[in-house]
Amino acid sequence: MDMKPIIIITGLITCCWLLSCNKYLDKTDPTKVNADNFYKDQKEAEQALNGVYGQLQGIMNNQWMFNELPTDNTTIDFNPDDRGQADKIEAFEFYTVTAGSVNIRDMYTAYYNALYNINTTLERMEPASIPDSVKQEYQGQLQFLRAYYYFNLTQYFGDVILITKPIKQLSEAWEYLREPQEKVYAQIESDLKAAAASLPEKYDAAGTGRATKGAALGLLGKVYLTRKNYPEAVTTLQQILPLGYALLPSYADVFDPQKKNGLESLFEVQYQGGNDLGEWSSFIYTFAPRLSAGAVTGFAQSRPGGWNTPTKDMIAAYEPNDKRKDVSLKEGYTNGAGAWVPVPYINKYNHPHTIYTRTDDNWPVLRYADVLLMLAEAINEQSGPANAYGYLNEVRERAGLLPLSGLNQVTFRAAVLKERRVELAFENHRWFDLKRTKTPEELALFLNAYAAREKADPTVGRQGIPYSNSDYIFSSFEALYPIPTQERLVNDQLTQNQGYH
């Protein structure tokens, strides 16, 4: 692993954010004195913890690229005049990602930088003068975050380097090799069980945004579901039901910045717009059609990215009268000249804001609707749909749809996957859902069939530019991303995933 841009957590002392996120100081040559002198008491441990939460923002800002764009949910608003992203963002849409991808490298590095900070904080906090109850709570939050990162990493790459202690010397980094997924999952489960045991069900207002018992149980249930351990998934997810979560009456309220961290939220990444604190989100500027200027964002100077564009395939997945559709996406916009432009865009992160590019939208990671659908899926896989309908239909009824009945295990399985697609649309679940429910070979057949439809009838016109011969050809090995070339140059003992060089 390339450990050159190590981010030392002691740089967080002077910049703690009021909720649970903060900017951190990037030091490429941290001094041992700083690390040794920090974490002395509860105040410094909390500052370090806040900085760990702050790294979630940078990771979440780009997660759509890895979790939505390669799927049938989204595509791109093709720009023939700027081909600078052809081998970068576009590669995830067209299945041309290589080990040299700068975005894969940056994602990999960001995760391990965050893990470095988590491990350092856990170790340094142990001897600190902190009440045991507070220390256990902080440790639980860090364990939840470590489990979340490793769960994502093993979904992306399969076998991964597993580090649970801080690296003292750079030379130690070369001693770590990829560990089997089973060992990584064992660590994830251990961390989440410990977190669930030590975290509170709720916090007061000052703790808003921090990981809770419900968040740990929700992620643990997702891990069991991914591993097809359905009895444990059911038992774990059922523990969430009495914790006070509920579906909000209105689907739109889930994403309203004025109602963030509500009853439906198990865990979401915190952002704060409308100020100069540097904690804002800007997802709508990334997702709005690239020629829409201010028609979508409300600011005439906007130059949106046109990325993560809902596909025709996605739009067609909604049943008639589904209340979620209009909240989640728009099929076009009216431009400054009053003309309708049929380029769709994600709408659920589109809310009024007062400062250009600085939105207040949080990003949902785990919410109660996800729990209900996971529970329905796990029960069906374990014993058939008879006792699973209630959880599925609770989600459908909020969307204004009729309840389902009369399905067998196979048709119920398909119904749950479809429901997850529309309920959790553009929340970065689709890639992992497809990988969980299909073999690599089945995934290749599925995505190539989608690709054929998209090529034949593109969601957004390409202004006469043909596809290249390598576009939209998905091979089964691409169910895993490549280990970045840079990591293997630094450590030539790191193996590469099959199919990549």
N, C-alpha and C positions, 0 to 999 in steps of 0.2 A: 504494500500500500504506500502511496505517496504521502508522506507526513510533512512535507515542506511547509504548507500553509497552516501550521498548527494554530488553532485559536485558543488562547489561554483565557480561562474564565476570569482571572483576576482583573482583566480589563473592564469588568462590569461594575466596579465599585461605584463609579460616579454617575452611572446612567441607568438607574432602576425605574421601570415604568409603573404607573399606578395600578394596573390590573395584574397582568402576569406575563407581559412580554417586554422586551427591551432590546435596544441595539447593543452590540457588544464591540469591544475593541479588538481588532485583528492585529496580533503581534506575530511576526514571522520568526522572531528570535526571543521567546519569552525567557525571563530570568528566573532562576530557581528561588531567588529571594522573594519575589512577588508571590509565587505559589505557596511558599512556606509560611508567609505572614498572613495569608488570607484564611477564611473559614474559621476564625477564632470563636465566633459567637453566633447567636441566632440571626442578628441583623445581616452579617456578612453571608451566612449560608442562604438567607432568603434572597439576597442580591444575586448570588450565584444561580440559585434556582430560577429567578426571573430571567436571567440571561439564557438559560437553557430553553425556557419556553419561547424566548424571543427568536431562537433559530428556527422554530416551526414556521414562521412567516416566510422566510426565504425558500424553504423546502416546499411549502404549499403553493407559493406563487407559480411554480412550474409543474406541479404534479399532474395537471390536466394533460400535459404533453405525453406522459408515460402511461396514463391510466384511461384516458378517453380517446385521444386522437388515433391510436392504432385500432380502435374498435369500429363497429358499425354505427356508433352514436354520433360521431362528429367527423368533419372533413375540414378543408381549408378554403378560404376565399382567395383563389389563385391570383398571384400578381405576376404578370408576364414581364413587367418592367423592372422588377427587383428580384434577382435570382440568388440573393445572398443567403437565403434560408433553404436553398434546394437540398443541401447536404446536412441541414441541421433540423429545424422543426419539420419541414416537409418530409424528411426521411421517415418519421414515425407514422405519417399518413400513408405513405406509399410503400412501406415495408422495405426500405433500403438502408436501415440502420447498420452501421459497421462499428467495429471495436475502436475506430478512431474518432467516433462521434464526440464532439466537444460537449454536447448536452448530457450524454451518458457519463462522461468523465466528471463534469461539474456536479451532477446529481450524486454520484458515488462519493466524491470528495466531501460534499455537504453533509451527507449522512454520517460519514466516519468522523468528521469534525465535531458534529453534534454528539456522537457517542463518546468521543474523547472527553468532552466537557461533562457529560453525564457521569462517566466513570471516575473522573477526577473529583467531581463534587461529592459523589458517594463516599469515596475513600477519605477525603479531607474532612468531611463533615463528621465522620465517626467519632474522633476524639474531641470534637468541639464542645464548648460549654453551652449546650442546648438541652432544654427539658426533654426527657425521653419520649413523651407523647408527641411533641413537635418534631423531633428528629425522625420518628417512625413515619409521621405523616409526610415529611419532606422526602424521605427515602421511598415511600410508596409512589409519590408523584414521579420521581426519577425512574423508578422501575417500570412504571407504566409507559413513560416516554421511550425508554430503552426497548421495551417489548414492541412498541409501535414501530420504531425504526427497523428493528430486526425482522418483524413480520413483513414489512414492505420490501426490505432488501432480499429476503429469501423468495418472495414472490417475483421480484424482478430478475434475480440472478441464479436462483437455485442454491447450491452450496455457496457459502460466503465465509469470509473471515469473521471469527467470533472473538471479540475482545470484551472482557468484563472488568478489567483492571486498567488503571491509567498507565500509559507507556512512559517510563522514566527517562529513557534515552532513545534517540532516534534510531540507533542501531537495532533496538528491539523490534522495530516494525518489520524487519526482514525475516523475523523468526516465525511470523504468523502465516499460515496457509489456510486455504478454504476448508471449512468443516462441513460434514454431511448435513443435509437439511434436518435430519432427525435430531441431531445434537443441537442445532439452532432452535428448533421448535421446543426442545426440552427446556432450554434457557428462557424462551419466551413464556412458556407455561409457568415456569418457576417464578419469574418476575411478576406475572399477572396475578398469580395466586397470592403472593406476598403483598402486592399492591391492594388487592381486594380486601385483604385482612386488615390492612392498616389505614386505609383511606376512609374518610367520613362519607356519609351519604350526601351531605350538602355542606356548603360553606356559607359564611355570612357574606355581605356585599363585597368586602375587601378581598375575598378569595374567589370571586367570580372568574370563571375561565380555567380554573385549575382542575386537574384530573380528580375524579371521585370514585367511590366504590362502584357505582353504576358504569362508569367508563371502563374500569378494569374488567368487570364482568362482561360487558358488551364486547370488548376486544377478545377476551378469552373465549367467549362463545363463538366468535367469528373464526378464531384459530381452530377450535374443535370442528366446526363445520367444514373448514377448508381441508382438514385432515380426515374428514369423513368419519369422525368419532361422534356419531349422532346421539348416543345416550348421554355423553358428557355435555354435548352442545345443548340438548334439551334441559338438562338439570341446571346448567350454568345460566342459560338465558331466562329460565323461569325464576331465578333468584332476583331478577331485575324488576319483575312485575309488581311486587309490593313496595318498591322504593319511591313511589310518588310521581313517576313519569307518566305522561299522557300525550296523545295526539292533540295538537292545537285544533280548534274548530275550523280554522281557515288554513289551507295549505300555504297561502301567500304569507301568512304571519311567521312561518318558520324562517323565512329569509329576510324579513323586514328588519333593518338595522335598529329601528326603534324598539324592537321586541326580541333582541338577541339574547341568547342564553336562557331561553324559556323552558317550559315544562317538557318539551319534546327533546331538548338537547342533552345528550350524554356528554359530548365533548365537541368543541369547535375551536378553531384557531382564531385568536383575537386580533382584530384590527381596529384602528381608531382614526377616522378622517376628520376633516374640518379644522385642522390645526397644523402647527409646524413641528410636532413631536417626532415625525418620521415613522409613524406606526400605521399609516394608511394602507388600504388595499386599492387596487386599480384594475380589477378583473374585467370590468365592462370595456375598458379601453383596449384590452387585449382581444376581447371576443367580438366586439361590434364590427359590422361590415366595414372593410377598409376604405370604402369611398363614401361612407355615411357622414363624414365630418361631424357636425354637432347634432344631427337628426336623432341619434340614439343617446349620446352622452349628455346633451344639453349645452355643450361648449363648442362654439363654432370653430375654434382653432384645433379641434381634435383631429388626429390622424390615426384612427384605430387600426389594430393589427389584422382583423379578419381571420383570427385563428379560432380553432375549436368550434367550427360552424356546424349547427345541427344538420344532419343529413336528411334527405327525403325519406330514407329508410326509417330514421328515428321519428320523424313527423308522422309517418303512417302507422307507427306502433300505438298511437293513442286511440282509444275507443271514442266513438261519438259522445259528446257532452262530458268528457273528462275535464274536470275543473283544473287539473294540474297543467294542462297543455299551455294555456294562455299565460300562466305564471312562469313556466319553465322556459318557453321560447316564443319568439315571434317569427312569422314566416316572411317578413320583409319590413320595410320602413318607407315613409314618405320623405323625399329629399327636399332640399331648400327651394326647388322649383315647383313643388307641389305634386311631383310625379311619384307613383308607387314603384318601389324597387324590390323585386322578389328575391332578395338575398336574406336568408334566415339568420338568426343570431340567438344566443343564450340570453334569457331575460331575467333569470332568477337572482342575478347579482347586479341588477340594474335599478338603482334607487337614486332619488334626488340627492345632490351633494353641493356644497357651497364653494369648494375650491377645485379648480381644474386638476384632474387626475387623482384627487385625494378622496376616495370613497370610504365609507364606514362599514362596508359589508364584511362580516365574518365569513369563515368557510366551515361548513358542517363536516365533521369527521365521523361521528357516531350519533345517531338519533333514534328515537323510540320506534319510528316506523321501520327502520332497519332491523331492530330487535324483533319486532312482530313478524316480519317476513322471514328472518332467519329461523325463528322458532317454528313457523309454519313449514319451512323447508325441512328442518331437522326432524320434526315429528312425522312428516310424510315419508321421509327416507327410512325412518325407524319402523313405522307401523302402518303406513298408509294415511290417507287424507282425513279419515273420519274425525279425528280430534284436532285437525289443523285448520279447518275452515274458518273458525272464529277469528284467528289471528290475521289471516289473509283478508277476510271480508271487512274487518275493522278498518284496514287501510283503504280498501276499495270504497267503502261507504263514505269516508271523508271526501273522496274524490268525486262523489255523486254518481257512482256506478252501482249496478245491481250486484248483490252477492252471488258468488259462484256455488254450485252444488253439482252432485252427480258425476264427479270426475274419478278416474282411477289414479293409481300412483303415478303413472307415466304422464297423463294429461295434467294432473295437479302440479307435477314437477315443472312442466313447461309453463303453466299459468303463473307459478311463483316467480320464475325467472323473468317472464315478461313484465310482471308487476314490479319487480325490483328495477327493471330497466326504466319504466316511466316514473315510478315514485322517486327513485334516487338519480334521475337523469342529471348528468353533468356535475355529479358530486364525487367523481373519481372512483366509482365502484365497478364499472362495467368490465374493465380488463380483468380484474381479479375474479369477478363472477364467471366470466367466460372460461378462464383458466381452471376454475374450481369445478365446473360442470361439464367440461369436455376434455378428452385426451388431446395431446398435441396434434395428433392426426385429424381428429374431429374438428379441432379449432382451425386447422389449415383449410379443411373443406368449407367450413362455415365462412371464414373471412374471405376466401377466394370467391365464393358465391356472392357475398356482399360486394366485393371489389368489382366483379363483372357487372353487377347492376349499376354501381356508381360510375364506372367507365362508360357504360352504354347511355346513361342519362345523368350527367353530372349535376350535383346539387347547385353548384355555382359555375357559370360559364367560364371557359378557358380562353376566350378571345381567339380561337382558332389555333391555339398551341396544342399540338398532339401530346399524348402521354409518351414517355420513353418506354423502351422495351422492357426495362426492369421494374417499372411502376406496377404496384398492386399485384405482386406475386409473393404470396406468403408461404413460407416453408415451415414445417412442423418445428424445426429447431428454434424458430423465432419466437416460440412461446416463452423463451428466456432471452433476456438482453445479454449482450457480450460484456465480458470483463474489460474495462477500458485498457487500451494499448499502453497508455502511460503507466498504469499500475504494474503491468507485466514487464515493462522496460526497467522499472525500479527494482522489481523482485521477479527474477526470471523463473522462480519456482512456482509462481502462480499458474494454475492451469486455466485454459480457456474453455468456454462452453462450446459444445459440439456445433459445427457448422460455421464458426467464425474463425478468423485468422488473427 
